Amino acid sequence: MRVKPNDLSLNGLVKKETRHYETRIKNLMSTKRYLKSQEGNNMVKCPRCSKEVSNFEREWDYSVFHVKLFECDRCEKSFKAYYRAGKLSHTIPKSL
Ligand SMILES: [Zn+2]
């Protein structure tokens, strides 16, 4: 038995599909937010004294990296942390 598609059922199907994609996009966005907050909570070790520092003063993008400027409260010197694709790549002591 063949079911004849009519405008009403087709419309409902489209709405259902749209809702499905909206849910997927929402899930993707919350995952992204989660990753971003995880990145923000990451402790970074000072390259000079290995004390873990979590508060960064500022951040910017440099080439493929995302850079954050930290100040270590133990040795009172700044260092830069380089992130690539949301993961810590390396740290560099900032020359004063
Ligand atoms: Zn330090």
PDB file of the backbone (N, CA, C, O) and the ligand in Angstrom, with CONECT records:
HET     ZN  A 101       1
ATOM      1  N   MET A   1       0.843  -1.202   0.000  1.00  0.00           N
ATOM      2  CA  MET A   1       0.000   0.000   0.000  1.00  0.00           C
ATOM      3  C   MET A   1       0.875   1.248   0.000  1.00  0.00           C
ATOM      4  O   MET A   1       1.775   1.414   0.823  1.00  0.00           O
ATOM      5  N   ARG A   2       0.574   2.101  -0.945  1.00  0.00           N
ATOM      6  CA  ARG A   2       1.378   3.336  -1.044  1.00  0.00           C
ATOM      7  C   ARG A   2       0.757   4.473  -0.261  1.00  0.00           C
ATOM      8  O   ARG A   2      -0.452   4.695  -0.315  1.00  0.00           O
ATOM      9  N   VAL A   3       1.579   5.175   0.452  1.00  0.00           N
ATOM     10  CA  VAL A   3       1.089   6.347   1.176  1.00  0.00           C
ATOM     11  C   VAL A   3       1.343   7.573   0.321  1.00  0.00           C
ATOM     12  O   VAL A   3       2.473   7.862  -0.073  1.00  0.00           O
ATOM     13  N   LYS A   4       0.282   8.271   0.051  1.00  0.00           N
ATOM     14  CA  LYS A   4       0.438   9.491  -0.749  1.00  0.00           C
ATOM     15  C   LYS A   4       0.908  10.646   0.130  1.00  0.00           C
ATOM     16  O   LYS A   4       0.245  11.007   1.103  1.00  0.00           O
ATOM     17  N   PRO A   5       2.030  11.209  -0.212  1.00  0.00           N
ATOM     18  CA  PRO A   5       2.462  12.353   0.591  1.00  0.00           C
ATOM     19  C   PRO A   5       1.606  13.572   0.298  1.00  0.00           C
ATOM     20  O   PRO A   5       1.378  13.910  -0.864  1.00  0.00           O
ATOM     21  N   ASN A   6       1.142  14.217   1.319  1.00  0.00           N
ATOM     22  CA  ASN A   6       0.424  15.468   1.093  1.00  0.00           C
ATOM     23  C   ASN A   6       1.181  16.604   1.784  1.00  0.00           C
ATOM     24  O   ASN A   6       2.121  16.371   2.544  1.00  0.00           O
ATOM     25  N   ASP A   7       0.767  17.787   1.514  1.00  0.00           N
ATOM     26  CA  ASP A   7       1.506  18.960   2.003  1.00  0.00           C
ATOM     27  C   ASP A   7       1.655  18.963   3.526  1.00  0.00           C
ATOM     28  O   ASP A   7       2.692  19.355   4.061  1.00  0.00           O
ATOM     29  N   LEU A   8       0.608  18.523   4.206  1.00  0.00           N
ATOM     30  CA  LEU A   8       0.604  18.596   5.669  1.00  0.00           C
ATOM     31  C   LEU A   8       1.668  17.686   6.276  1.00  0.00           C
ATOM     32  O   LEU A   8       2.419  18.112   7.154  1.00  0.00           O
ATOM     33  N   SER A   9       1.740  16.428   5.812  1.00  0.00           N
ATOM     34  CA  SER A   9       2.690  15.485   6.400  1.00  0.00           C
ATOM     35  C   SER A   9       4.122  15.867   6.021  1.00  0.00           C
ATOM     36  O   SER A   9       5.051  15.689   6.809  1.00  0.00           O
ATOM     37  N   LEU A  10       4.286  16.391   4.812  1.00  0.00           N
ATOM     38  CA  LEU A  10       5.609  16.823   4.362  1.00  0.00           C
ATOM     39  C   LEU A  10       6.098  17.977   5.234  1.00  0.00           C
ATOM     40  O   LEU A  10       7.262  18.036   5.630  1.00  0.00           O
ATOM     41  N   ASN A  11       5.183  18.879   5.516  1.00  0.00           N
ATOM     42  CA  ASN A  11       5.486  20.013   6.370  1.00  0.00           C
ATOM     43  C   ASN A  11       5.933  19.553   7.755  1.00  0.00           C
ATOM     44  O   ASN A  11       6.902  20.059   8.322  1.00  0.00           O
ATOM     45  N   GLY A  12       5.190  18.571   8.280  1.00  0.00           N
ATOM     46  CA  GLY A  12       5.518  18.044   9.604  1.00  0.00           C
ATOM     47  C   GLY A  12       6.879  17.388   9.596  1.00  0.00           C
ATOM     48  O   GLY A  12       7.633  17.498  10.563  1.00  0.00           O
ATOM     49  N   LEU A  13       7.198  16.706   8.512  1.00  0.00           N
ATOM     50  CA  LEU A  13       8.485  16.026   8.383  1.00  0.00           C
ATOM     51  C   LEU A  13       9.621  17.057   8.391  1.00  0.00           C
ATOM     52  O   LEU A  13      10.637  16.879   9.063  1.00  0.00           O
ATOM     53  N   VAL A  14       9.424  18.131   7.632  1.00  0.00           N
ATOM     54  CA  VAL A  14      10.440  19.187   7.552  1.00  0.00           C
ATOM     55  C   VAL A  14      10.660  19.812   8.934  1.00  0.00           C
ATOM     56  O   VAL A  14      11.794  20.057   9.348  1.00  0.00           O
ATOM     57  N   LYS A  15       9.552  20.065   9.634  1.00  0.00           N
ATOM     58  CA  LYS A  15       9.655  20.656  10.973  1.00  0.00           C
ATOM     59  C   LYS A  15      10.422  19.734  11.910  1.00  0.00           C
ATOM     60  O   LYS A  15      11.249  20.178  12.707  1.00  0.00           O
ATOM     61  N   LYS A  16      10.130  18.431  11.796  1.00  0.00           N
ATOM     62  CA  LYS A  16      10.790  17.444  12.647  1.00  0.00           C
ATOM     63  C   LYS A  16      12.293  17.435  12.360  1.00  0.00           C
ATOM     64  O   LYS A  16      13.108  17.408  13.283  1.00  0.00           O
ATOM     65  N   GLU A  17      12.653  17.458  11.073  1.00  0.00           N
ATOM     66  CA  GLU A  17      14.062  17.481  10.667  1.00  0.00           C
ATOM     67  C   GLU A  17      14.753  18.736  11.189  1.00  0.00           C
ATOM     68  O   GLU A  17      15.875  18.676  11.691  1.00  0.00           O
ATOM     69  N   THR A  18      14.068  19.880  11.065  1.00  0.00           N
ATOM     70  CA  THR A  18      14.627  21.148  11.520  1.00  0.00           C
ATOM     71  C   THR A  18      14.904  21.089  13.022  1.00  0.00           C
ATOM     72  O   THR A  18      15.958  21.519  13.489  1.00  0.00           O
ATOM     73  N   ARG A  19      13.926  20.542  13.777  1.00  0.00           N
ATOM     74  CA  ARG A  19      14.104  20.420  15.225  1.00  0.00           C
ATOM     75  C   ARG A  19      15.312  19.552  15.533  1.00  0.00           C
ATOM     76  O   ARG A  19      16.099  19.843  16.433  1.00  0.00           O
ATOM     77  N   HIS A  20      15.438  18.470  14.757  1.00  0.00           N
ATOM     78  CA  HIS A  20      16.540  17.528  14.948  1.00  0.00           C
ATOM     79  C   HIS A  20      17.882  18.245  14.792  1.00  0.00           C
ATOM     80  O   HIS A  20      18.793  18.064  15.600  1.00  0.00           O
ATOM     81  N   TYR A  21      17.989  19.060  13.744  1.00  0.00           N
ATOM     82  CA  TYR A  21      19.250  19.769  13.513  1.00  0.00           C
ATOM     83  C   TYR A  21      19.475  20.848  14.561  1.00  0.00           C
ATOM     84  O   TYR A  21      20.607  21.080  14.984  1.00  0.00           O
ATOM     85  N   GLU A  22      18.396  21.510  14.982  1.00  0.00           N
ATOM     86  CA  GLU A  22      18.527  22.530  16.023  1.00  0.00           C
ATOM     87  C   GLU A  22      19.088  21.917  17.298  1.00  0.00           C
ATOM     88  O   GLU A  22      19.946  22.504  17.958  1.00  0.00           O
ATOM     89  N   THR A  23      18.586  20.710  17.640  1.00  0.00           N
ATOM     90  CA  THR A  23      19.067  20.017  18.829  1.00  0.00           C
ATOM     91  C   THR A  23      20.549  19.675  18.681  1.00  0.00           C
ATOM     92  O   THR A  23      21.336  19.822  19.616  1.00  0.00           O
ATOM     93  N   ARG A  24      20.911  19.210  17.471  1.00  0.00           N
ATOM     94  CA  ARG A  24      22.312  18.863  17.225  1.00  0.00           C
ATOM     95  C   ARG A  24      23.222  20.066  17.364  1.00  0.00           C
ATOM     96  O   ARG A  24      24.299  19.979  17.953  1.00  0.00           O
ATOM     97  N   ILE A  25      22.777  21.204  16.809  1.00  0.00           N
ATOM     98  CA  ILE A  25      23.569  22.429  16.878  1.00  0.00           C
ATOM     99  C   ILE A  25      23.706  22.883  18.331  1.00  0.00           C
ATOM    100  O   ILE A  25      24.780  23.295  18.768  1.00  0.00           O
ATOM    101  N   LYS A  26      22.594  22.798  19.075  1.00  0.00           N
ATOM    102  CA  LYS A  26      22.635  23.183  20.495  1.00  0.00           C
ATOM    103  C   LYS A  26      23.627  22.316  21.258  1.00  0.00           C
ATOM    104  O   LYS A  26      24.398  22.810  22.081  1.00  0.00           O
ATOM    105  N   ASN A  27      23.598  21.008  20.975  1.00  0.00           N
ATOM    106  CA  ASN A  27      24.526  20.093  21.639  1.00  0.00           C
ATOM    107  C   ASN A  27      25.970  20.436  21.307  1.00  0.00           C
ATOM    108  O   ASN A  27      26.837  20.430  22.180  1.00  0.00           O
ATOM    109  N   LEU A  28      26.219  20.736  20.035  1.00  0.00           N
ATOM    110  CA  LEU A  28      27.569  21.100  19.605  1.00  0.00           C
ATOM    111  C   LEU A  28      28.029  22.363  20.306  1.00  0.00           C
ATOM    112  O   LEU A  28      29.177  22.460  20.741  1.00  0.00           O
ATOM    113  N   MET A  29      27.124  23.336  20.416  1.00  0.00           N
ATOM    114  CA  MET A  29      27.473  24.606  21.040  1.00  0.00           C
ATOM    115  C   MET A  29      27.777  24.434  22.517  1.00  0.00           C
ATOM    116  O   MET A  29      28.713  25.049  23.027  1.00  0.00           O
ATOM    117  N   SER A  30      27.002  23.603  23.217  1.00  0.00           N
ATOM    118  CA  SER A  30      27.258  23.404  24.646  1.00  0.00           C
ATOM    119  C   SER A  30      28.558  22.636  24.840  1.00  0.00           C
ATOM    120  O   SER A  30      29.260  22.850  25.828  1.00  0.00           O
ATOM    121  N   THR A  31      28.890  21.739  23.905  1.00  0.00           N
ATOM    122  CA  THR A  31      30.164  21.025  23.975  1.00  0.00           C
ATOM    123  C   THR A  31      31.319  22.010  23.836  1.00  0.00           C
ATOM    124  O   THR A  31      32.325  21.920  24.540  1.00  0.00           O
ATOM    125  N   LYS A  32      31.147  22.953  22.909  1.00  0.00           N
ATOM    126  CA  LYS A  32      32.178  23.953  22.680  1.00  0.00           C
ATOM    127  C   LYS A  32      32.370  24.828  23.917  1.00  0.00           C
ATOM    128  O   LYS A  32      33.493  25.148  24.307  1.00  0.00           O
ATOM    129  N   ARG A  33      31.229  25.209  24.531  1.00  0.00           N
ATOM    130  CA  ARG A  33      31.303  26.021  25.745  1.00  0.00           C
ATOM    131  C   ARG A  33      32.020  25.262  26.844  1.00  0.00           C
ATOM    132  O   ARG A  33      32.833  25.818  27.583  1.00  0.00           O
ATOM    133  N   TYR A  34      31.698  23.965  26.937  1.00  0.00           N
ATOM    134  CA  TYR A  34      32.304  23.119  27.960  1.00  0.00           C
ATOM    135  C   TYR A  34      33.816  23.069  27.764  1.00  0.00           C
ATOM    136  O   TYR A  34      34.575  23.218  28.721  1.00  0.00           O
ATOM    137  N   LEU A  35      34.254  22.858  26.512  1.00  0.00           N
ATOM    138  CA  LEU A  35      35.681  22.791  26.209  1.00  0.00           C
ATOM    139  C   LEU A  35      36.359  24.110  26.554  1.00  0.00           C
ATOM    140  O   LEU A  35      37.463  24.127  27.098  1.00  0.00           O
ATOM    141  N   LYS A  36      35.685  25.222  26.232  1.00  0.00           N
ATOM    142  CA  LYS A  36      36.259  26.528  26.478  1.00  0.00           C
ATOM    143  C   LYS A  36      36.428  26.769  27.975  1.00  0.00           C
ATOM    144  O   LYS A  36      37.440  27.319  28.409  1.00  0.00           O
ATOM    145  N   SER A  37      35.427  26.353  28.771  1.00  0.00           N
ATOM    146  CA  SER A  37      35.534  26.556  30.211  1.00  0.00           C
ATOM    147  C   SER A  37      36.615  25.648  30.790  1.00  0.00           C
ATOM    148  O   SER A  37      37.298  26.016  31.746  1.00  0.00           O
ATOM    149  N   GLN A  38      36.765  24.458  30.202  1.00  0.00           N
ATOM    150  CA  GLN A  38      37.826  23.550  30.647  1.00  0.00           C
ATOM    151  C   GLN A  38      39.194  24.182  30.388  1.00  0.00           C
ATOM    152  O   GLN A  38      40.098  24.119  31.221  1.00  0.00           O
ATOM    153  N   GLU A  39      39.313  24.786  29.224  1.00  0.00           N
ATOM    154  CA  GLU A  39      40.561  25.428  28.858  1.00  0.00           C
ATOM    155  C   GLU A  39      40.869  26.560  29.836  1.00  0.00           C
ATOM    156  O   GLU A  39      42.016  26.766  30.232  1.00  0.00           O
ATOM    157  N   GLY A  40      39.811  27.294  30.220  1.00  0.00           N
ATOM    158  CA  GLY A  40      39.991  28.410  31.135  1.00  0.00           C
ATOM    159  C   GLY A  40      40.403  27.961  32.522  1.00  0.00           C
ATOM    160  O   GLY A  40      41.078  28.697  33.243  1.00  0.00           O
ATOM    161  N   ASN A  41      39.994  26.735  32.904  1.00  0.00           N
ATOM    162  CA  ASN A  41      40.313  26.238  34.243  1.00  0.00           C
ATOM    163  C   ASN A  41      41.666  25.549  34.307  1.00  0.00           C
ATOM    164  O   ASN A  41      42.140  25.193  35.386  1.00  0.00           O
ATOM    165  N   ASN A  42      42.278  25.365  33.160  1.00  0.00           N
ATOM    166  CA  ASN A  42      43.541  24.643  33.135  1.00  0.00           C
ATOM    167  C   ASN A  42      44.621  25.341  33.952  1.00  0.00           C
ATOM    168  O   ASN A  42      44.818  26.552  33.850  1.00  0.00           O
ATOM    169  N   MET A  43      45.303  24.560  34.752  1.00  0.00           N
ATOM    170  CA  MET A  43      46.431  25.077  35.491  1.00  0.00           C
ATOM    171  C   MET A  43      47.658  24.967  34.585  1.00  0.00           C
ATOM    172  O   MET A  43      47.852  23.966  33.895  1.00  0.00           O
ATOM    173  N   VAL A  44      48.466  26.000  34.602  1.00  0.00           N
ATOM    174  CA  VAL A  44      49.684  25.979  33.803  1.00  0.00           C
ATOM    175  C   VAL A  44      50.872  26.118  34.741  1.00  0.00           C
ATOM    176  O   VAL A  44      50.875  26.945  35.653  1.00  0.00           O
ATOM    177  N   LYS A  45      51.870  25.297  34.499  1.00  0.00           N
ATOM    178  CA  LYS A  45      53.053  25.343  35.356  1.00  0.00           C
ATOM    179  C   LYS A  45      54.000  26.446  34.916  1.00  0.00           C
ATOM    180  O   LYS A  45      54.294  26.595  33.730  1.00  0.00           O
ATOM    181  N   CYS A  46      54.468  27.211  35.881  1.00  0.00           N
ATOM    182  CA  CYS A  46      55.441  28.252  35.604  1.00  0.00           C
ATOM    183  C   CYS A  46      56.722  27.600  35.089  1.00  0.00           C
ATOM    184  O   CYS A  46      57.239  26.684  35.729  1.00  0.00           O
ATOM    185  N   PRO A  47      57.249  28.053  33.940  1.00  0.00           N
ATOM    186  CA  PRO A  47      58.466  27.439  33.379  1.00  0.00           C
ATOM    187  C   PRO A  47      59.700  27.709  34.230  1.00  0.00           C
ATOM    188  O   PRO A  47      60.731  27.063  34.040  1.00  0.00           O
ATOM    189  N   ARG A  48      59.614  28.650  35.161  1.00  0.00           N
ATOM    190  CA  ARG A  48      60.772  28.962  36.000  1.00  0.00           C
ATOM    191  C   ARG A  48      60.795  28.144  37.290  1.00  0.00           C
ATOM    192  O   ARG A  48      61.813  27.551  37.645  1.00  0.00           O
ATOM    193  N   CYS A  49      59.651  28.122  37.988  1.00  0.00           N
ATOM    194  CA  CYS A  49      59.657  27.471  39.311  1.00  0.00           C
ATOM    195  C   CYS A  49      58.655  26.319  39.408  1.00  0.00           C
ATOM    196  O   CYS A  49      58.558  25.683  40.457  1.00  0.00           O
ATOM    197  N   SER A  50      57.910  26.039  38.337  1.00  0.00           N
ATOM    198  CA  SER A  50      56.946  24.937  38.276  1.00  0.00           C
ATOM    199  C   SER A  50      55.731  25.107  39.176  1.00  0.00           C
ATOM    200  O   SER A  50      54.984  24.153  39.390  1.00  0.00           O
ATOM    201  N   LYS A  51      55.525  26.308  39.704  1.00  0.00           N
ATOM    202  CA  LYS A  51      54.304  26.541  40.468  1.00  0.00           C
ATOM    203  C   LYS A  51      53.134  26.594  39.489  1.00  0.00           C
ATOM    204  O   LYS A  51      53.249  27.148  38.396  1.00  0.00           O
ATOM    205  N   GLU A  52      52.007  26.009  39.898  1.00  0.00           N
ATOM    206  CA  GLU A  52      50.844  26.006  39.015  1.00  0.00           C
ATOM    207  C   GLU A  52      50.077  27.321  39.136  1.00  0.00           C
ATOM    208  O   GLU A  52      49.713  27.751  40.230  1.00  0.00           O
ATOM    209  N   VAL A  53      49.846  27.936  38.000  1.00  0.00           N
ATOM    210  CA  VAL A  53      49.162  29.226  37.943  1.00  0.00           C
ATOM    211  C   VAL A  53      47.905  29.074  37.101  1.00  0.00           C
ATOM    212  O   VAL A  53      47.923  28.410  36.065  1.00  0.00           O
ATOM    213  N   SER A  54      46.819  29.684  37.543  1.00  0.00           N
ATOM    214  CA  SER A  54      45.569  29.544  36.781  1.00  0.00           C
ATOM    215  C   SER A  54      45.038  30.873  36.251  1.00  0.00           C
ATOM    216  O   SER A  54      44.269  30.896  35.289  1.00  0.00           O
ATOM    217  N   ASN A  55      45.440  31.970  36.867  1.00  0.00           N
ATOM    218  CA  ASN A  55      44.898  33.261  36.415  1.00  0.00           C
ATOM    219  C   ASN A  55      45.805  33.914  35.382  1.00  0.00           C
ATOM    220  O   ASN A  55      46.981  34.179  35.630  1.00  0.00           O
ATOM    221  N   PHE A  56      45.220  34.163  34.219  1.00  0.00           N
ATOM    222  CA  PHE A  56      46.009  34.836  33.194  1.00  0.00           C
ATOM    223  C   PHE A  56      45.564  36.288  33.082  1.00  0.00           C
ATOM    224  O   PHE A  56      44.405  36.616  33.334  1.00  0.00           O
ATOM    225  N   GLU A  57      46.494  37.145  32.704  1.00  0.00           N
ATOM    226  CA  GLU A  57      46.203  38.584  32.631  1.00  0.00           C
ATOM    227  C   GLU A  57      45.500  38.957  31.340  1.00  0.00           C
ATOM    228  O   GLU A  57      44.527  39.711  31.334  1.00  0.00           O
ATOM    229  N   ARG A  58      46.016  38.412  30.243  1.00  0.00           N
ATOM    230  CA  ARG A  58      45.364  38.678  28.962  1.00  0.00           C
ATOM    231  C   ARG A  58      45.651  37.545  27.999  1.00  0.00           C
ATOM    232  O   ARG A  58      46.497  36.688  28.251  1.00  0.00           O
ATOM    233  N   GLU A  59      44.929  37.558  26.889  1.00  0.00           N
ATOM    234  CA  GLU A  59      45.095  36.493  25.901  1.00  0.00           C
ATOM    235  C   GLU A  59      44.929  37.065  24.509  1.00  0.00           C
ATOM    236  O   GLU A  59      44.234  38.060  24.306  1.00  0.00           O
ATOM    237  N   TRP A  60      45.574  36.425  23.560  1.00  0.00           N
ATOM    238  CA  TRP A  60      45.483  36.872  22.171  1.00  0.00           C
ATOM    239  C   TRP A  60      45.834  35.699  21.265  1.00  0.00           C
ATOM    240  O   TRP A  60      46.320  34.662  21.715  1.00  0.00           O
ATOM    241  N   ASP A  61      45.573  35.893  19.975  1.00  0.00           N
ATOM    242  CA  ASP A  61      45.905  34.856  19.005  1.00  0.00           C
ATOM    243  C   ASP A  61      47.203  35.203  18.300  1.00  0.00           C
ATOM    244  O   ASP A  61      47.414  36.340  17.876  1.00  0.00           O
ATOM    245  N   TYR A  62      48.073  34.202  18.182  1.00  0.00           N
ATOM    246  CA  TYR A  62      49.338  34.389  17.487  1.00  0.00           C
ATOM    247  C   TYR A  62      49.534  33.232  16.530  1.00  0.00           C
ATOM    248  O   TYR A  62      49.776  32.098  16.944  1.00  0.00           O
ATOM    249  N   SER A  63      49.426  33.531  15.241  1.00  0.00           N
ATOM    250  CA  SER A  63      49.528  32.493  14.220  1.00  0.00           C
ATOM    251  C   SER A  63      48.530  31.362  14.506  1.00  0.00           C
ATOM    252  O   SER A  63      47.340  31.635  14.664  1.00  0.00           O
ATOM    253  N   VAL A  64      48.973  30.122  14.576  1.00  0.00           N
ATOM    254  CA  VAL A  64      48.051  29.018  14.837  1.00  0.00           C
ATOM    255  C   VAL A  64      47.792  28.852  16.328  1.00  0.00           C
ATOM    256  O   VAL A  64      46.985  28.015  16.733  1.00  0.00           O
ATOM    257  N   PHE A  65      48.475  29.647  17.145  1.00  0.00           N
ATOM    258  CA  PHE A  65      48.370  29.482  18.595  1.00  0.00           C
ATOM    259  C   PHE A  65      47.414  30.490  19.230  1.00  0.00           C
ATOM    260  O   PHE A  65      47.162  31.569  18.695  1.00  0.00           O
ATOM    261  N   HIS A  66      46.897  30.099  20.378  1.00  0.00           N
ATOM    262  CA  HIS A  66      46.189  31.014  21.253  1.00  0.00           C
ATOM    263  C   HIS A  66      47.122  31.230  22.445  1.00  0.00           C
ATOM    264  O   HIS A  66      47.526  30.274  23.106  1.00  0.00           O
ATOM    265  N   VAL A  67      47.452  32.465  22.706  1.00  0.00           N
ATOM    266  CA  VAL A  67      48.460  32.759  23.731  1.00  0.00           C
ATOM    267  C   VAL A  67      47.805  33.376  24.953  1.00  0.00           C
ATOM    268  O   VAL A  67      46.904  34.207  24.838  1.00  0.00           O
ATOM    269  N   LYS A  68      48.271  32.959  26.130  1.00  0.00           N
ATOM    270  CA  LYS A  68      47.794  33.561  27.376  1.00  0.00           C
ATOM    271  C   LYS A  68      48.996  34.017  28.183  1.00  0.00           C
ATOM    272  O   LYS A  68      50.000  33.314  28.296  1.00  0.00           O
ATOM    273  N   LEU A  69      48.867  35.207  28.737  1.00  0.00           N
ATOM    274  CA  LEU A  69      49.954  35.745  29.548  1.00  0.00           C
ATOM    275  C   LEU A  69      49.635  35.516  31.024  1.00  0.00           C
ATOM    276  O   LEU A  69      48.653  36.036  31.553  1.00  0.00           O
ATOM    277  N   PHE A  70      50.480  34.734  31.666  1.00  0.00           N
ATOM    278  CA  PHE A  70      50.299  34.431  33.089  1.00  0.00           C
ATOM    279  C   PHE A  70      51.343  35.182  33.909  1.00  0.00           C
ATOM    280  O   PHE A  70      52.429  35.508  33.431  1.00  0.00           O
ATOM    281  N   GLU A  71      50.975  35.442  35.157  1.00  0.00           N
ATOM    282  CA  GLU A  71      51.998  35.960  36.059  1.00  0.00           C
ATOM    283  C   GLU A  71      52.083  35.032  37.258  1.00  0.00           C
ATOM    284  O   GLU A  71      51.098  34.785  37.954  1.00  0.00           O
ATOM    285  N   CYS A  72      53.294  34.524  37.476  1.00  0.00           N
ATOM    286  CA  CYS A  72      53.524  33.611  38.585  1.00  0.00           C
ATOM    287  C   CYS A  72      53.682  34.427  39.867  1.00  0.00           C
ATOM    288  O   CYS A  72      54.490  35.354  39.924  1.00  0.00           O
ATOM    289  N   ASP A  73      52.901  34.077  40.902  1.00  0.00           N
ATOM    290  CA  ASP A  73      52.989  34.867  42.131  1.00  0.00           C
ATOM    291  C   ASP A  73      54.133  34.396  43.029  1.00  0.00           C
ATOM    292  O   ASP A  73      54.415  35.020  44.052  1.00  0.00           O
ATOM    293  N   ARG A  74      54.788  33.303  42.654  1.00  0.00           N
ATOM    294  CA  ARG A  74      55.928  32.863  43.450  1.00  0.00           C
ATOM    295  C   ARG A  74      57.209  33.592  43.020  1.00  0.00           C
ATOM    296  O   ARG A  74      57.927  34.154  43.847  1.00  0.00           O
ATOM    297  N   CYS A  75      57.479  33.569  41.705  1.00  0.00           N
ATOM    298  CA  CYS A  75      58.689  34.259  41.249  1.00  0.00           C
ATOM    299  C   CYS A  75      58.384  35.649  40.689  1.00  0.00           C
ATOM    300  O   CYS A  75      59.281  36.367  40.249  1.00  0.00           O
ATOM    301  N   GLU A  76      57.097  36.012  40.715  1.00  0.00           N
ATOM    302  CA  GLU A  76      56.660  37.352  40.298  1.00  0.00           C
ATOM    303  C   GLU A  76      57.146  37.737  38.905  1.00  0.00           C
ATOM    304  O   GLU A  76      57.507  38.883  38.641  1.00  0.00           O
ATOM    305  N   LYS A  77      57.144  36.733  38.022  1.00  0.00           N
ATOM    306  CA  LYS A  77      57.514  37.008  36.637  1.00  0.00           C
ATOM    307  C   LYS A  77      56.453  36.452  35.709  1.00  0.00           C
ATOM    308  O   LYS A  77      55.728  35.518  36.052  1.00  0.00           O
ATOM    309  N   SER A  78      56.376  37.034  34.544  1.00  0.00           N
ATOM    310  CA  SER A  78      55.349  36.605  33.589  1.00  0.00           C
ATOM    311  C   SER A  78      55.869  35.526  32.653  1.00  0.00           C
ATOM    312  O   SER A  78      57.063  35.436  32.364  1.00  0.00           O
ATOM    313  N   PHE A  79      54.938  34.721  32.196  1.00  0.00           N
ATOM    314  CA  PHE A  79      55.289  33.763  31.143  1.00  0.00           C
ATOM    315  C   PHE A  79      54.101  33.593  30.223  1.00  0.00           C
ATOM    316  O   PHE A  79      52.955  33.831  30.603  1.00  0.00           O
ATOM    317  N   LYS A  80      54.395  33.180  29.013  1.00  0.00           N
ATOM    318  CA  LYS A  80      53.342  32.990  28.028  1.00  0.00           C
ATOM    319  C   LYS A  80      53.078  31.510  27.810  1.00  0.00           C
ATOM    320  O   LYS A  80      54.002  30.704  27.699  1.00  0.00           O
ATOM    321  N   ALA A  81      51.793  31.172  27.749  1.00  0.00           N
ATOM    322  CA  ALA A  81      51.400  29.792  27.460  1.00  0.00           C
ATOM    323  C   ALA A  81      50.783  29.749  26.075  1.00  0.00           C
ATOM    324  O   ALA A  81      49.877  30.521  25.760  1.00  0.00           O
ATOM    325  N   TYR A  82      51.279  28.847  25.256  1.00  0.00           N
ATOM    326  CA  TYR A  82      50.802  28.707  23.880  1.00  0.00           C
ATOM    327  C   TYR A  82      49.885  27.497  23.773  1.00  0.00           C
ATOM    328  O   TYR A  82      50.263  26.375  24.111  1.00  0.00           O
ATOM    329  N   TYR A  83      48.653  27.756  23.288  1.00  0.00           N
ATOM    330  CA  TYR A  83      47.691  26.685  23.104  1.00  0.00           C
ATOM    331  C   TYR A  83      47.494  26.444  21.620  1.00  0.00           C
ATOM    332  O   TYR A  83      47.457  27.380  20.821  1.00  0.00           O
ATOM    333  N   ARG A  84      47.371  25.195  21.271  1.00  0.00           N
ATOM    334  CA  ARG A  84      47.052  24.851  19.887  1.00  0.00           C
ATOM    335  C   ARG A  84      45.872  23.892  19.902  1.00  0.00           C
ATOM    336  O   ARG A  84      45.903  22.854  20.562  1.00  0.00           O
ATOM    337  N   ALA A  85      44.824  24.260  19.157  1.00  0.00           N
ATOM    338  CA  ALA A  85      43.579  23.474  19.108  1.00  0.00           C
ATOM    339  C   ALA A  85      43.044  23.208  20.511  1.00  0.00           C
ATOM    340  O   ALA A  85      42.584  22.106  20.810  1.00  0.00           O
ATOM    341  N   GLY A  86      43.108  24.236  21.378  1.00  0.00           N
ATOM    342  CA  GLY A  86      42.532  24.118  22.720  1.00  0.00           C
ATOM    343  C   GLY A  86      43.403  23.382  23.714  1.00  0.00           C
ATOM    344  O   GLY A  86      43.029  23.237  24.878  1.00  0.00           O
ATOM    345  N   LYS A  87      44.578  22.907  23.264  1.00  0.00           N
ATOM    346  CA  LYS A  87      45.452  22.170  24.180  1.00  0.00           C
ATOM    347  C   LYS A  87      46.749  22.932  24.392  1.00  0.00           C
ATOM    348  O   LYS A  87      47.267  23.570  23.476  1.00  0.00           O
ATOM    349  N   LEU A  88      47.262  22.859  25.601  1.00  0.00           N
ATOM    350  CA  LEU A  88      48.507  23.545  25.908  1.00  0.00           C
ATOM    351  C   LEU A  88      49.652  22.940  25.105  1.00  0.00           C
ATOM    352  O   LEU A  88      49.895  21.734  25.147  1.00  0.00           O
ATOM    353  N   SER A  89      50.341  23.796  24.382  1.00  0.00           N
ATOM    354  CA  SER A  89      51.464  23.320  23.572  1.00  0.00           C
ATOM    355  C   SER A  89      52.777  23.494  24.329  1.00  0.00           C
ATOM    356  O   SER A  89      53.514  22.527  24.520  1.00  0.00           O
ATOM    357  N   HIS A  90      53.074  24.719  24.760  1.00  0.00           N
ATOM    358  CA  HIS A  90      54.305  24.972  25.496  1.00  0.00           C
ATOM    359  C   HIS A  90      54.220  26.298  26.230  1.00  0.00           C
ATOM    360  O   HIS A  90      53.338  27.112  25.960  1.00  0.00           O
ATOM    361  N   THR A  91      55.133  26.506  27.151  1.00  0.00           N
ATOM    362  CA  THR A  91      55.200  27.776  27.872  1.00  0.00           C
ATOM    363  C   THR A  91      56.559  28.410  27.643  1.00  0.00           C
ATOM    364  O   THR A  91      57.571  27.722  27.510  1.00  0.00           O
ATOM    365  N   ILE A  92      56.563  29.725  27.602  1.00  0.00           N
ATOM    366  CA  ILE A  92      57.815  30.450  27.386  1.00  0.00           C
ATOM    367  C   ILE A  92      57.930  31.566  28.432  1.00  0.00           C
ATOM    368  O   ILE A  92      57.021  32.388  28.555  1.00  0.00           O
ATOM    369  N   PRO A  93      59.048  31.606  29.194  1.00  0.00           N
ATOM    370  CA  PRO A  93      59.240  32.695  30.158  1.00  0.00           C
ATOM    371  C   PRO A  93      59.337  34.017  29.413  1.00  0.00           C
ATOM    372  O   PRO A  93      60.042  34.123  28.410  1.00  0.00           O
ATOM    373  N   LYS A  94      58.636  35.008  29.901  1.00  0.00           N
ATOM    374  CA  LYS A  94      58.658  36.302  29.229  1.00  0.00           C
ATOM    375  C   LYS A  94      59.907  37.068  29.674  1.00  0.00           C
ATOM    376  O   LYS A  94      60.131  37.276  30.867  1.00  0.00           O
ATOM    377  N   SER A  95      60.710  37.481  28.700  1.00  0.00           N
ATOM    378  CA  SER A  95      61.912  38.232  29.040  1.00  0.00           C
ATOM    379  C   SER A  95      61.532  39.652  29.438  1.00  0.00           C
ATOM    380  O   SER A  95      60.760  40.325  28.755  1.00  0.00           O
ATOM    381  N   LEU A  96      62.088  40.084  30.551  1.00  0.00           N
ATOM    382  CA  LEU A  96      61.705  41.406  31.046  1.00  0.00           C
ATOM    383  C   LEU A  96      62.774  42.450  30.666  1.00  0.00           C
ATOM    384  O   LEU A  96      62.631  43.628  30.995  1.00  0.00           O
TER     385      LEU A  96
HETATM  386 ZN    ZN A 101      57.287  30.947  38.983  1.00  0.00          ZN2+
END
